[in-house]
Amino acid sequence: MTGRSIEILLVEDNNDDVELTLHALRQENVANSIHVARDGEEALDFLFCRGSHADRSFESPPRLVLLDLKLPKVDGMEVLERIKADPRTKTIPVVILTSSKEERDLVNGYGLGANSYIQKPVDFEQFRATVKHVGLYWLVVNQAPVAQPLGRGAGQGS
């Protein structure tokens, strides 16, 4: 494992779900940083280092994206499609964490490259346990591929 920081991008517009998810992840200390995007456009800006996140670098992408489907501005399926279509972001694990019970969302999500699809439990304790297990699996147990940065300025090192 490298020494780079562990960052999660949580894409969620429901305040209660944001608070529950943050609490569960922080309780387990699975990430150094958790960034919350409240809509799909902000998530894409964060991932693609543009807009208010232009100061970010593709050199340190998030290690995990937790993605709701029903989002303002840009919906979750479009966010997923753009993540998986770009060589700079396609290997980032994306876990759809949604309240949707629609089979077409499940099928479309996997068809677009989601790494996992989880229906949010309604019960508070089940929700916390689910988020905890998701974080531990994707950030501790799972062996992530090495990011392949697209270098524009070869020869630049630290």
C-alpha positions as a printed NumPy array, in Angstrom:
array([[  0.   ,   0.   ,   0.   ],
       [  1.259,   3.436,  -0.866],
       [  1.574,   6.343,   1.494],
       [ -1.031,   8.437,  -0.297],
       [ -3.962,   9.662,   1.713],
       [ -7.251,   7.812,   1.588],
       [-10.009,  10.05 ,   0.328],
       [-13.663,   9.215,  -0.267],
       [-16.073,  11.193,  -2.401],
       [-19.614,  10.963,  -1.055],
       [-22.163,  12.17 ,  -3.6  ],
       [-25.411,  12.667,  -1.698],
       [-28.015,  15.416,  -1.468],
       [-29.965,  14.111,   1.555],
       [-28.588,  15.74 ,   4.735],
       [-29.641,  12.86 ,   7.004],
       [-27.931,  10.292,   4.78 ],
       [-24.809,  12.471,   4.601],
       [-24.61 ,  12.693,   8.402],
       [-25.213,   8.952,   8.91 ],
       [-22.631,   8.034,   6.271],
       [-20.006,  10.422,   7.644],
       [-20.581,   9.152,  11.178],
       [-20.227,   5.504,  10.146],
       [-17.062,   6.1  ,   8.101],
       [-15.394,   8.295,  10.706],
       [-16.213,   5.845,  13.481],
       [-14.153,   3.214,  11.639],
       [-11.324,   5.61 ,  10.65 ],
       [-11.293,   4.22 ,   7.112],
       [-10.439,   7.491,   5.348],
       [ -8.233,  10.492,   5.98 ],
       [-10.674,  12.738,   4.156],
       [-14.298,  12.526,   3.08 ],
       [-15.481,  15.101,   0.577],
       [-19.229,  15.577,   0.182],
       [-20.701,  16.666,  -3.155],
       [-24.355,  17.679,  -2.865],
       [-25.164,  17.292,  -6.572],
       [-23.839,  15.545,  -9.663],
       [-22.259,  18.655, -11.14 ],
       [-20.179,  19.259,  -8.004],
       [-19.115,  15.596,  -8.03 ],
       [-17.888,  15.889, -11.61 ],
       [-16.096,  19.156, -10.846],
       [-14.349,  17.449,  -7.915],
       [-13.38 ,  14.341,  -9.888],
       [-12.246,  16.192, -12.999],
       [-10.469,  19.006, -11.125],
       [-12.466,  21.865, -12.588],
       [-14.603,  24.77 , -11.407],
       [-14.253,  25.337,  -7.663],
       [-12.039,  22.234,  -7.513],
       [ -9.563,  23.335, -10.197],
       [ -6.817,  23.326,  -7.544],
       [ -7.106,  19.514,  -7.204],
       [ -4.85 ,  17.181,  -9.147],
       [ -5.514,  13.955, -11.019],
       [ -2.448,  12.658,  -9.188],
       [ -4.562,  11.992,  -6.092],
       [ -8.043,  10.801,  -7.048],
       [-10.458,   9.592,  -4.389],
       [-10.056,   5.913,  -3.517],
       [-13.821,   5.387,  -3.472],
       [-16.956,   7.13 ,  -4.726],
       [-20.218,   6.535,  -2.859],
       [-22.86 ,   7.661,  -5.328],
       [-26.557,   8.339,  -4.881],
       [-28.639,   8.146,  -8.062],
       [-31.29 ,  10.791,  -7.532],
       [-29.256,  13.998,  -7.561],
       [-29.868,  17.609,  -8.561],
       [-28.24 ,  19.121, -11.68 ],
       [-26.644,  15.915, -13.021],
       [-28.151,  12.562, -12.054],
       [-26.105,   9.715, -10.609],
       [-26.218,   7.549, -13.741],
       [-24.681,  10.336, -15.808],
       [-22.006,  10.889, -13.149],
       [-21.226,   7.158, -13.22 ],
       [-21.116,   7.113, -17.009],
       [-18.649,  10.019, -17.123],
       [-16.435,   8.501, -14.414],
       [-16.173,   5.167, -16.207],
       [-15.721,   6.74 , -19.666],
       [-12.602,   8.711, -18.743],
       [ -9.257,   6.863, -18.523],
       [ -8.205,   9.096, -15.613],
       [-11.124,   8.016, -13.419],
       [-12.422,   4.709, -14.771],
       [-10.591,   2.555, -12.208],
       [-11.979,   4.431,  -9.197],
       [-14.425,   2.078,  -7.456],
       [-17.949,   3.474,  -7.584],
       [-20.512,   2.114,  -5.154],
       [-24.08 ,   3.128,  -5.879],
       [-25.755,   3.742,  -2.533],
       [-29.388,   4.519,  -3.264],
       [-32.929,   4.19 ,  -2.024],
       [-34.068,   3.174,  -5.516],
       [-35.825,  -0.173,  -5.76 ],
       [-36.039,   0.054,  -9.55 ],
       [-34.578,  -2.985, -11.312],
       [-33.661,  -0.813, -14.299],
       [-31.44 ,   1.32 , -12.022],
       [-29.639,  -1.831, -10.885],
       [-29.208,  -3.091, -14.458],
       [-28.19 ,   0.325, -15.823],
       [-25.784,   0.937, -12.938],
       [-23.876,  -2.272, -13.523],
       [-24.092,  -1.739, -17.282],
       [-22.331,   1.609, -16.888],
       [-19.57 ,   0.097, -14.766],
       [-20.672,   0.41 , -11.127],
       [-18.529,  -1.754,  -8.873],
       [-21.347,  -2.361,  -6.42 ],
       [-25.029,  -1.483,  -6.001],
       [-26.474,  -1.19 ,  -2.517],
       [-30.012,  -0.258,  -1.6  ],
       [-29.933,   2.003,   1.453],
       [-31.425,   0.273,   4.477],
       [-34.251,   2.213,   6.116],
       [-33.227,   1.162,   9.632],
       [-30.665,   3.494,  11.26 ],
       [-28.42 ,   0.722,  12.638],
       [-28.547,  -1.278,   9.418],
       [-27.631,   1.84 ,   7.438],
       [-24.618,   2.514,   9.673],
       [-23.493,  -1.115,   9.514],
       [-23.845,  -1.181,   5.727],
       [-21.76 ,   1.973,   5.24 ],
       [-19.143,   0.703,   7.68 ],
       [-18.803,  -2.61 ,   5.809],
       [-18.706,  -0.878,   2.421],
       [-15.914,   1.432,   3.583],
       [-13.887,  -1.34 ,   5.17 ],
       [-14.227,  -3.596,   2.147],
       [-13.349,  -1.069,  -0.556],
       [-10.607,   0.734,   1.372],
       [ -9.019,  -2.024,   3.457],
       [ -9.82 ,  -5.465,   2.022],
       [-10.067,  -4.776,  -1.725],
       [ -6.848,  -4.433,  -3.719],
       [ -7.312,  -1.326,  -5.858],
       [ -5.56 ,  -0.951,  -9.21 ],
       [ -2.664,   1.464,  -9.356],
       [ -3.836,   4.775, -10.789],
       [ -2.375,   5.571, -14.178],
       [ -2.05 ,   9.367, -14.233],
       [ -2.139,  10.971, -17.64 ],
       [  1.018,  13.011, -17.484],
       [  1.176,  16.15 , -19.549],
       [  4.51 ,  17.212, -18.158],
       [  6.615,  14.043, -18.122],
       [  9.638,  14.119, -15.923],
       [  7.962,  15.994, -13.107],
       [  8.431,  14.112,  -9.873],
       [  8.417,  14.719,  -6.195]])
